[in-house]
Amino acid sequence: MNYQSVVEEKAQLACSRPIELYVFIDPLCPDCWALQPLLRRLQVEYEQYFTLRTVMRTSLANLNMLDADCCQTPYCDNSNLSFPSLAIKAAEFQGKRAGFRFLSKLLDRTFSQSKDITSFDVLVEVARSLHLDIDEFICDFRSKHVLRALQVDLFLASEMEVDRAPTFVFFNENIEDEGLKVDGVYDYDVYVQILSELLEQTIYPDPPPPLEQLLTRFDSMTTEELASIYNEPLAVVERELKKKVLLQQVERLPYEGTSLWKLKRHFCMNP
């Protein structure tokens, strides 16, 4: 297959995105945060082949503990184990991308700043940092609509027999075929192979975007994530990132033996 044919085929797939990928996530589950680098790389390289739908696999016990009035106080300074999932659904009311960026931002707050993401105040802080409409976010968070949206996610989990997080469920264009369910976290190549087999063809990764675009989309990333996406040795990636630190384009946040990198505020691109 020549280069022009590959380009045309990828352009056609980008319009149709023949695979639907449901990813069931519990915001409080450490395994789900471990999944985040893998999912980001899959989006960067192969998003032209699939439509991603993130679904909350919130513990029903946590949801049942939610006091119907716990979100109604004037400043809502409560904490609850269901709050992160509710907040993600509230952010999604401002667009699918806003919901995913909110989910990604929670990682930054949890790991780099040791924030309690079950706190309503922290969740509002996350929404503000993403420039969401705060009044709308708080109104949606407190509404019955967000509870219904979360119940829809729980219904999907039940229908697809998903009993743990994280879980991937792949659907192809043939509506008669059952979804392919993969629970737990596997090597990246496993998911690429699944996409290829479902499409019954070789698939081709997109080249990674410039660093500024990547850190605008995902807010903060580890050295290991960036090395994996750019297919460069850790030392090479870290050297280039240190240059950008000197240029005051990025900042480095030490975390448990590695580093998180994010754009300097004044250098941030429009989301």
N, C-alpha and C positions, 0 to 999 in steps of 0.2 A: 504494500500500500504506500503510495507516494505522499509527500508532505501535504500537498493541497487537498488530497482526499481525506486525510486525517483532520485537517482544519475544518473542512465542510461537515464531516461527520460529527465532530464535537459541537459545532454551531447548531446543528439540527437537534442534537441531544439536549443542549442547553435550553432550547425552547420547550421541549417536551418533558425532560427529566423523568424518565420512565420508571424509576424506582421511588417508592414511598418508604421512608425510614422513620420509624417511631422509636424514640429513645426515652425510656422510662427512668426517671431520676428522682431520688429523694435528696433534697438539699442538705439534710443533716447526715447523710451517709458518706463516710470517708472513701469508700470504693467509688462513689460517683464523682468525687473530686479527682480521684486518680484517673478517671475516665476522660476528664476534661482535655488534657493535652492530645489524646488520641482523636477525640471528636473534632477538635480544632484543626488538626492536620488533615483529617478526612474532608472537612469543609473546604480548606484551602486548595487541596489537590484534586478532589473528585466531586465537588458540589454540582458540577454540570450534569452529573448522572442521577442525582437524587433530590427529592424534596424532604427536608428535615422537619420533623414535628417532635418537639420535646413535650413529654407528658409527665406530670407529677405523680410519682408513686408514693404518696404520703401515707404514713401509717394511719389506718382507720382509728386506732386507739387514740392517737394524738388528736385527730380531728374531733372525736367524740368528747375529748376533754375541753374543747373550745367553748368558752362561756359565750352565750349569744350576745351578752352586753359588754364583752371585754374590749371591744373596739369602739365603744360609743362615748367614752369619756372625752372631755374637751381636748386634752393633749395626748391621750392614748399612750401613756408611758409604760404600758404593760409589756410582758414577755409571754410567749406561748410557743410551744414546739411546732404548731401549725402555721405560725406567722410567716416564715420564709416562703412556703408554698403559696400562701394567699398573696403575698407581695409580688411574687413572680407572675401570678395570674393577673393581678391588678396592673402590672407593667405591660403585660401583653395586650391589655385593652387600648394601649397607645401604639400598638403595632407589634407584629411578630418579632421584628428585629429588636425593638425596645425590650421585649421580654427576654430574648436571648442575651442581650447585653447586660440586663439586670442580673441574670443568672451568673454570667461571667464575672461581673463586678463583685458578687458575693464572695467569690473565691479570693479576691484581693483583700476584702475586709476580714475574712476568716484567717487566712494564712499570714499575710504580711503585717496586719495590724491587730491581730488577736481580738477582733470584735465579736460580740455576741449577736449573731444574726437572728436570734429569736426575739430580739428587742425591737419594738416598733420604732423607737427613735433611730436606731441604726439603719433600719430599712428605709426610713424617710431620708436619711442622710445619703444612702446609696442612690435613691431616686433623684435627689437634688444634684448629686455629682454627675449624673447622666443627662442633666438638663430636661428631665421629664416635667410635665405639668404637675406640680406638687399638689395643688388643690384637687385636680382630677384624680391623681393617684390615691390620695387619702380618702376621697369620696368613694372611689371604686373599692378600695381595701375594706371599707366599712360596710359596703353594700351586700345585699343578698346575692347579687349577680356573680360576685367573685366566688362565693361559696358554691353556687350552681356550676360555675366553670370547673372548680376543683372536683365536684361530684361527677362531672362528665369524664374527667381524667380517671377517676376511680372506676367508673363504669367501663371505660376502654381497657383498663388493666384487667378487670374481671372478664370481659368479653374475649380478650386475647390470652387469657389464662397466665397473666404475668403476676407472679407472687413474690418477686424480689426486685431490688434495684441495685445496680443498673441492669437493664435488659434492652437489647436491640430487637426490633421486629421489622423485617424487610418484606415488602410486598412488591411484586412485579405488575406489569400491565394486564396480565391475565386474571380477571376477577374470580375465575373458578379455582385458581391456585390458592392454597393456604399460605399464610405468612410464615416466613422462616424466623424462628425465635432463637436468639442467642443471649443467654443470661450470663452475667459475670463479665470480667475484663480479660481480653486475650491480646496477643500481639497484633500490632497494626496490620500486618500483612494478611491476617485472617479475614479482616473486614473487607480489605481490597479484593481478596480472592472471592468472597461471597458476592460482591457487586459484579465482578467479572462473570461468575457462573450464572447469576440471575439474568444478566444481559446476553449471555451466550456469545461473548466476544471479548477481545482484548480491550482494556480500557487504558486511557492515557492521562497522566496527571497534568494539571495546569501548572505553569511556572509560578513560584511564589511572588506575591506583590512586594513592593518596596517596604522596608521596615516601618516607615511612618504609617502606612496604610494598615499594616498588620497590627500595630499597637493601638491604632485608633479603633479598630474593630474589636480587639480582645482585651484592651485596657492594660493588662500586664501579662508578661510571659517569662518563663524561666529560660536560663541559658540553654538547657537541654532541649526545650521545645523549639527554640529558634534554630539550634544546630540541626535538629531533625528536619525541620521544614526547609531550611536552606541547604541541607545535605553538605554541611561543612564541619570540620573538626571543632570541638569545643573551644580549643585555644584560639582558633582563627576568629570564631564568632565573638568571643569575649574581647579580643583585641580590637575588633571593629566597634563593638559597643562602648568600650572605654574611650575611644576617639570621640564618639558622639556625646559621651558624658562631658569631656573637656570642651566640646562645642556647645554645651548646655542644651542639647537636643533631647537627651534622655536622662533618666535618673535610675540609680541602682538601689534596690532594697534587699539587704541580706536576709536570707531565710534558710535555716536548717541545712547548712552546708552548700547551698547554692545561692543564686541571686534571682530576684524578680526585676524585670526591666520595664519601665513605662515612660511614656513621653512626658517631658517637662510641660507643666500647665500652659506656659506661654507659647509652646511649640505645637500644641494639640491642633489637629485638623478638625474640620467640621465632621460630626458623626454622620 
